[in-house]
Amino acid sequence: MKNLCVMIKPVSGKCNANCKYCFYRDEVKSRAIADYGFFSKDLANVFIDKALDYVDGGHLTIVFQGGEPTLIGLDFYKYFFKTLKNKNDKNATFTLSMQTNGILIDEEWCALFKANDVLIGLSLDGDRQANSERVDRSGKDFFPKILDTARMFKEYGVEFNVLTVIHAKNVKRATIIYDEFIRRGFKNLQFIPYLGDNPDYVLNADDYANFLIDTYSRYAQDFNSNTPTRIRQFDNYIMILQTGRAEQCGMNGVCEEQLVIEADGRAFPCDFYCIDQYEIGNLKDYSIEQLLNSKIAKDFRSTSGNLKECSGCKYFRICRGGCKRYASTTFCSAYKKFFDKAFR
């Protein structure tokens, strides 16, 4: 039995939102083929057969992401989930999740998510002002729709996390954003630093450090309450201190063994590196094991280890040098300032 984590991009980079800081929109522009179409039902069968064969009764984690993964429609997911269950003759266990902007979510989507135990990552950048950089394709603010989607999730008992991109235009609103989320009953949060190179959104290291310090202060106050707030990054730091290992990809000092499958079956080793030079083959042509053990995939993972210049740092035990993509940023000084304050 084996474990496997796969991110599926059923609509490639297509999206019904126009978030001005979207890293994947910038990433696909650098590829020879920007849009790989839609994930077909035939490809879904190929994936399910090969993934179940690989895990051999183990655990399969599937994350649906985009672009905006709901653009492929409900019928695709109904077919996918039904086929996955019907073909699971070795009783593999599943973790299913999806990251969505929430625009297309209605009660039928909620019923589907609940019936299949799909964990949702709902993108929301804070209060209305902090969310102003996110509009739909017509330029319309969809902040009210995100809140309505969150309301439906609660009504249907759909488990969801709030995903917030931190960038130059909202980084100074840490306590406002945190308090807004708590006021609305959002207790499972992920704060994701902007990783692009648009100067309007690039994070200043001191500002990002202060954001971490301020949100950690609120998090620490709630930690021992009856309803603690879960912030994935901070939870993982505590997990590392307690057990020596994180659950979040990129926080263990090495890149995990995983796959990203684009809409036409092309495979990549990481969502941050879905570009031509890191294409490791097509799912239609190779087994999961062959893709994971391809030279490109193995070389990618081998260069993600702990950075030599980090080895003497007093916070190396908890930071591990960060993931490959984060290591190319200027966040090091921000994390040191944060650790000085939070873990002294």
Wavefront OBJ file of the C-alpha trace (Angstrom):
o trace
v 0.000 0.000 0.000
v 1.191 3.508 -0.850
v 0.093 7.104 -0.429
v -0.299 9.513 -3.342
v -1.075 13.225 -3.527
v -2.265 14.607 -6.871
v -3.489 18.049 -7.878
v -5.832 17.971 -10.871
v -6.415 21.070 -12.993
v -9.662 20.142 -14.789
v -9.963 23.458 -16.652
v -6.268 24.297 -16.933
v -5.863 28.026 -16.192
v -9.365 29.167 -17.217
v -11.064 31.362 -14.629
v -14.199 33.465 -14.246
v -12.427 35.868 -11.906
v -9.817 38.483 -12.708
v -7.634 38.618 -9.610
v -4.891 41.071 -10.428
v -2.202 39.149 -8.535
v -2.991 35.607 -9.795
v 0.281 33.650 -10.012
v -1.133 30.877 -12.203
v -2.337 33.307 -14.836
v 1.213 34.628 -15.065
v 2.640 31.115 -15.039
v 0.594 29.827 -17.989
v 1.662 32.809 -20.097
v 5.226 31.499 -19.980
v 4.271 28.127 -21.518
v 4.283 27.262 -25.216
v 0.653 26.172 -24.735
v -1.137 28.330 -22.218
v -4.450 26.446 -22.070
v -4.664 22.641 -22.144
v -8.466 22.527 -22.507
v -10.778 20.521 -20.234
v -10.213 17.266 -18.363
v -12.242 14.637 -20.233
v -14.172 11.735 -18.717
v -11.888 9.381 -20.627
v -8.863 10.981 -18.954
v -10.641 10.766 -15.606
v -10.916 7.002 -16.101
v -7.226 6.766 -17.000
v -6.273 8.734 -13.915
v -8.521 6.771 -11.551
v -7.302 3.410 -12.857
v -3.633 4.374 -12.579
v -3.950 6.155 -9.231
v -5.826 3.278 -7.593
v -3.345 0.813 -9.047
v -0.457 2.833 -7.610
v -1.835 3.235 -4.061
v -2.922 -0.435 -4.012
v -5.368 0.012 -1.145
v -3.441 2.901 0.437
v -4.435 6.553 0.628
v -5.175 8.860 -2.302
v -5.315 12.645 -1.866
v -6.873 14.564 -4.762
v -6.986 18.359 -4.931
v -9.010 20.027 -7.686
v -7.645 23.454 -8.556
v -7.469 25.860 -11.485
v -7.973 28.337 -12.786
v -11.443 27.870 -11.410
v -12.230 24.136 -11.227
v -16.024 24.550 -11.061
v -16.035 25.826 -14.666
v -16.021 22.229 -15.904
v -19.478 21.759 -14.386
v -21.233 19.534 -11.884
v -21.633 16.567 -14.212
v -17.870 16.040 -14.418
v -17.518 15.755 -10.633
v -20.598 13.561 -10.273
v -19.056 11.203 -12.828
v -15.575 11.421 -11.272
v -16.689 10.703 -7.705
v -19.003 7.868 -8.743
v -16.314 6.273 -10.909
v -13.703 6.600 -8.165
v -15.945 4.792 -5.684
v -17.036 2.103 -8.157
v -13.474 1.236 -9.143
v -12.110 1.190 -5.606
v -12.088 -2.589 -5.230
v -9.059 -2.540 -2.880
v -10.727 -0.137 -0.430
v -8.282 2.732 -0.745
v -9.069 5.727 1.430
v -9.522 9.198 -0.045
v -9.041 12.834 0.843
v -10.867 15.036 -1.664
v -10.575 18.805 -1.765
v -11.130 21.749 -4.088
v -9.973 25.346 -4.191
v -12.642 27.690 -5.562
v -13.457 31.387 -5.800
v -17.070 30.506 -4.932
v -18.729 32.373 -7.802
v -20.594 29.390 -9.298
v -21.426 27.616 -6.057
v -25.120 26.943 -5.450
v -27.060 24.463 -3.330
v -26.522 21.602 -5.787
v -22.744 22.056 -5.551
v -23.013 22.133 -1.753
v -25.004 18.893 -1.711
v -22.375 17.235 -3.926
v -19.506 18.401 -1.707
v -21.253 17.212 1.446
v -22.174 13.811 -0.020
v -18.552 13.183 -1.047
v -16.792 14.755 1.955
v -14.983 17.320 -0.197
v -12.966 19.847 1.805
v -13.195 23.272 0.179
v -10.607 26.020 0.121
v -12.619 29.221 -0.395
v -10.589 32.176 -1.649
v -11.309 35.344 0.321
v -8.791 38.087 0.996
v -10.327 39.589 4.113
v -12.874 42.351 4.555
v -14.417 44.105 1.571
v -11.592 46.624 1.209
v -8.916 43.926 1.370
v -10.846 41.939 -1.234
v -11.039 44.832 -3.705
v -8.285 43.425 -5.945
v -10.579 40.520 -6.864
v -13.293 41.117 -9.468
v -15.040 38.916 -12.007
v -14.416 39.037 -15.756
v -16.874 41.897 -16.166
v -15.052 43.898 -13.488
v -17.783 43.360 -10.896
v -17.018 42.950 -7.223
v -18.033 39.434 -6.118
v -17.312 39.820 -2.407
v -21.036 39.447 -1.493
v -21.237 36.213 -3.501
v -18.260 34.718 -1.608
v -19.993 35.452 1.685
v -23.192 33.856 0.379
v -21.210 30.775 -0.661
v -19.714 30.557 2.837
v -23.235 30.802 4.261
v -24.373 27.875 2.085
v -21.361 25.813 3.102
v -22.287 26.278 6.756
v -25.934 25.481 6.047
v -25.051 22.224 4.280
v -22.270 21.268 6.666
v -19.562 21.509 4.007
v -16.094 21.687 5.583
v -14.140 24.676 4.289
v -11.019 26.727 4.898
v -10.627 30.366 3.971
v -7.612 30.978 1.702
v -6.165 34.489 1.756
v -3.371 35.793 -0.458
v -1.264 38.353 1.366
v 0.165 41.085 -0.859
v 1.291 44.681 -0.639
v -2.260 46.062 -0.693
v -3.673 44.070 2.213
v -0.598 43.175 4.282
v -1.080 46.108 6.677
v -4.640 45.030 7.516
v -3.681 41.938 9.524
v -5.821 42.475 12.619
v -8.724 43.871 10.584
v -8.726 40.786 8.345
v -8.355 38.381 11.276
v -11.116 40.021 13.286
v -13.389 40.091 10.235
v -12.951 36.353 9.746
v -13.594 35.572 13.401
v -16.685 37.813 13.402
v -18.057 35.815 10.471
v -17.295 32.503 12.139
v -14.392 31.518 9.883
v -12.065 29.536 12.123
v -9.920 27.605 9.603
v -7.574 29.975 7.808
v -4.648 29.873 5.409
v -2.558 32.954 4.689
v -0.544 32.604 1.482
v 2.170 35.184 0.629
v 2.133 36.624 -2.881
v 4.884 35.030 -4.952
v 4.700 36.931 -8.226
v 6.801 39.829 -9.467
v 4.146 42.505 -10.057
v 5.592 45.519 -8.194
v 2.098 46.601 -7.131
v 1.738 43.441 -5.041
v 5.255 42.359 -4.034
v 5.546 42.069 -0.263
v 7.957 44.183 1.708
v 9.749 41.856 4.153
v 9.122 44.058 7.195
v 5.439 44.421 6.354
v 5.079 40.666 5.931
v 6.894 40.040 9.221
v 4.520 42.426 10.991
v 1.545 40.660 9.399
v 2.769 37.322 10.758
v 3.454 38.802 14.189
v 0.032 40.454 14.441
v -1.938 37.415 13.260
v 0.095 35.065 15.456
v -0.687 37.253 18.454
v -4.421 36.833 17.791
v -3.937 33.118 17.068
v -2.040 32.577 20.327
v -4.784 34.310 22.324
v -7.349 31.893 20.857
v -5.144 28.791 21.012
v -6.355 27.446 24.364
v -9.971 28.527 23.980
v -12.896 26.160 23.444
v -13.006 27.172 19.783
v -9.395 27.820 18.732
v -8.648 29.416 15.379
v -6.705 27.154 13.046
v -4.092 28.895 10.894
v -2.343 26.235 8.853
v 1.117 27.813 8.812
v 1.191 28.366 12.561
v -0.338 24.947 13.268
v 2.487 23.414 11.271
v 5.203 25.302 13.140
v 3.812 23.911 16.380
v 3.587 20.447 14.811
v 7.264 20.649 13.823
v 8.259 21.624 17.370
v 6.182 18.789 18.841
v 6.815 15.974 16.359
v 9.669 17.113 14.116
v 7.525 17.016 10.985
v 4.944 19.223 9.243
v 1.914 18.092 7.253
v 2.034 21.032 4.814
v 3.969 20.629 1.587
v 7.179 22.665 1.575
v 7.553 22.964 5.337
v 9.746 19.900 5.843
v 12.730 21.265 3.928
v 12.209 19.000 0.910
v 9.637 18.853 -1.876
v 7.126 16.087 -1.402
v 6.570 13.290 -3.914
v 3.433 14.490 -5.702
v 1.993 15.239 -9.126
v 0.058 18.004 -10.819
v -2.042 16.756 -13.735
v -3.078 19.363 -16.272
v -6.310 19.182 -18.283
v -4.816 17.178 -21.169
v -2.894 14.751 -18.929
v 0.494 16.516 -18.829
v 2.183 16.028 -15.492
v 4.361 18.381 -13.442
v 6.052 17.988 -10.037
v 4.573 21.094 -8.376
v 1.809 23.660 -8.859
v 4.394 26.451 -8.744
v 6.330 24.878 -11.614
v 3.729 23.940 -14.253
v 5.962 25.241 -17.017
v 7.481 23.548 -20.040
v 10.904 22.791 -18.595
v 9.341 20.804 -15.726
v 6.892 18.730 -17.773
v 7.582 15.118 -16.779
v 5.362 13.282 -19.261
v 1.699 12.613 -19.942
v -0.534 10.488 -17.751
v -1.913 8.843 -20.887
v 1.522 7.439 -21.733
v 3.067 6.567 -18.366
v 2.167 4.975 -15.062
v 2.086 7.029 -11.868
v 5.275 5.324 -10.735
v 7.045 6.173 -14.009
v 6.017 9.831 -13.714
v 7.157 10.100 -10.099
v 10.460 8.432 -10.919
v 11.170 10.349 -14.125
v 14.502 12.156 -14.242
v 12.887 15.594 -14.235
v 10.742 14.759 -11.193
v 13.636 13.223 -9.260
v 15.966 16.099 -10.145
v 13.283 18.570 -9.049
v 12.953 16.938 -5.643
v 16.702 16.503 -5.201
v 17.354 20.257 -5.491
v 14.709 21.190 -2.951
v 16.620 20.162 0.141
v 17.855 22.313 2.991
v 19.870 25.288 1.818
v 23.522 25.337 2.892
v 23.309 28.991 3.865
v 20.449 28.144 6.253
v 22.210 25.434 8.205
v 23.727 27.816 10.754
v 20.501 29.712 11.409
v 19.081 29.363 14.913
v 15.614 28.909 13.426
v 16.596 26.246 10.918
v 14.882 23.536 12.976
v 11.498 25.159 12.511
v 11.916 26.914 9.149
v 13.820 24.199 7.226
v 14.692 26.753 4.531
v 11.155 26.952 3.190
v 9.814 25.384 0.004
v 11.651 25.725 -3.303
v 9.471 28.601 -4.507
v 9.608 30.496 -1.212
v 13.375 30.131 -1.106
v 13.582 32.306 -4.232
v 11.867 35.208 -2.437
v 13.078 37.760 0.100
v 11.010 36.302 2.966
v 13.977 35.052 4.999
v 14.376 38.268 6.986
v 10.614 38.408 7.532
v 10.543 34.933 9.031
v 13.534 35.662 11.264
v 11.818 38.763 12.606
v 8.629 36.767 13.174
v 10.413 33.878 14.903
v 12.300 36.339 17.108
v 8.960 37.605 18.336
v 6.864 34.434 18.416
v 9.323 31.701 19.437
v 12.020 33.454 21.452
l 1 2 3 4 5 6 7 8 9 10 11 12 13 14 15 16 17 18 19 20 21 22 23 24 25 26 27 28 29 30 31 32 33 34 35 36 37 38 39 40 41 42 43 44 45 46 47 48 49 50 51 52 53 54 55 56 57 58 59 60 61 62 63 64 65 66 67 68 69 70 71 72 73 74 75 76 77 78 79 80 81 82 83 84 85 86 87 88 89 90 91 92 93 94 95 96 97 98 99 100 101 102 103 104 105 106 107 108 109 110 111 112 113 114 115 116 117 118 119 120 121 122 123 124 125 126 127 128 129 130 131 132 133 134 135 136 137 138 139 140 141 142 143 144 145 146 147 148 149 150 151 152 153 154 155 156 157 158 159 160 161 162 163 164 165 166 167 168 169 170 171 172 173 174 175 176 177 178 179 180 181 182 183 184 185 186 187 188 189 190 191 192 193 194 195 196 197 198 199 200 201 202 203 204 205 206 207 208 209 210 211 212 213 214 215 216 217 218 219 220 221 222 223 224 225 226 227 228 229 230 231 232 233 234 235 236 237 238 239 240 241 242 243 244 245 246 247 248 249 250 251 252 253 254 255 256 257 258 259 260 261 262 263 264 265 266 267 268 269 270 271 272 273 274 275 276 277 278 279 280 281 282 283 284 285 286 287 288 289 290 291 292 293 294 295 296 297 298 299 300 301 302 303 304 305 306 307 308 309 310 311 312 313 314 315 316 317 318 319 320 321 322 323 324 325 326 327 328 329 330 331 332 333 334 335 336 337 338 339 340 341 342 343 344
